[in-house]
């Protein structure tokens, strides 16, 4: 999955997330933002975000007139956002309001993080902040997006793109993927896992939106990877190999590769490395002080290998990760100390 390595230092007090709701906005993505950033998390012992909605009008008619949003802040609330989530609408050919585009430009100029869910990439591109930048949008609108915004480097085979201070999600459900990625980036893997459990949604989905492009559905016997994935996740500290995974699944390594690519959009080795790295992050957050132990218990071998992988995949060294997401700033350790 395409994602950057920008990790800004946490701001004093809860990070303020503001969502701009505009005429004909999609309610599903608004719900995703509310679920991830807006709900209180008493099980975590602290508020993760200060969440607000705003709109350029006192009454905002949502998509296809299903309902009307009233009683939210005016567009001036966008001026105080640390993260600004821009409007997304199905009518991608209709120009966005000038006031909304100006608010997006001002937020970008002062260093706020910008997020677009699904067709929100059109709002960001129309404001000009995506010129020369990487982004994604729903595969169904890829050709229209490229035709209108040729200066944007559109990536159509990923669930989301993290380009540092501008992030975009490919489709409606991918808004949850990107939202949980932001929680992980802001608060660490353990907190993101806690939020994902509340959502009953995977904390990290491998693969990309190419899995969901319309295509014939073959009539095949059940070839789900779930059993072998669960088996491997219980043995991450052991000497797992692609050959071993294939043997457990009673298939050849070549067949296993094909199934991983078809179902997860990734390779067995990349999936295994990602799972081990996620386990290493959780161990650090829970207070394991020896990076050699972290590397051994997560199956990454050595502290040097752990350090190299974390720098490449997360953008932080193990020491930097512990300083940011260790027990003093993350969840309590399993012992409650």
Number of C-alpha atoms within 10 A of each C-alpha: 16 16 18 17 15 14 13 11 8 11 10 6 10 14 18 18 24 28 23 25 27 24 22 20 24 23 17 13 23 20 14 21 23 17 16 24 25 19 15 15 15 8 10 14 11 12 16 21 22 17 19 19 22 22 24 18 17 14 14 21 17 18 19 11 11 10 12 13 17 13 12 18 17 14 20 12 18 28 15 14 22 21 23 27 27 26 29 29 24 15 12 16 11 9 11 20 12 11 11 21 21 12 20 25 17 14 20 18 10 11 12 21 18 25 26 29 34 28 27 28 28 29 24 27 21 18 19 16 18 22 16 13 13 20 27 32 28 25 21 13 16 15 11 13 22 13 9 13 18 12 15 19 15 21 18 20 21 24 30 32 24 22 18 15 16 24 26 27 28 32 23 19 15 23 26 27 23 28 25 25 20 18 22 19 17 21 19 25 26 25 22 23 20 16 24 20 12 12 14 10 14 15 23 20 14 19 21 21 19 14 16 9 11 9 7 6 6 6 6 6 6 6 10 12 14 9 11 15 16 10 13 19 13 9 14 20 18 14 10 14 13 17 15 14 21 18 14 14 19 12 13 16 17 11 13 21 18 16 18 20 17 14 15 17 22 18 19 23 15 12 18 20 17 16 19 23 23 17 23 26 25 21 24 25 27 22 18 18 14 12 19 17 18 26 23 18 18 25 23 25 17 15 17 13 13 25 17 15 19 19 16 13 13 19 16 19 16 22 14 12 18 23 14 19 26 26 17 15 13 21 21 17 15 8 6 6 9
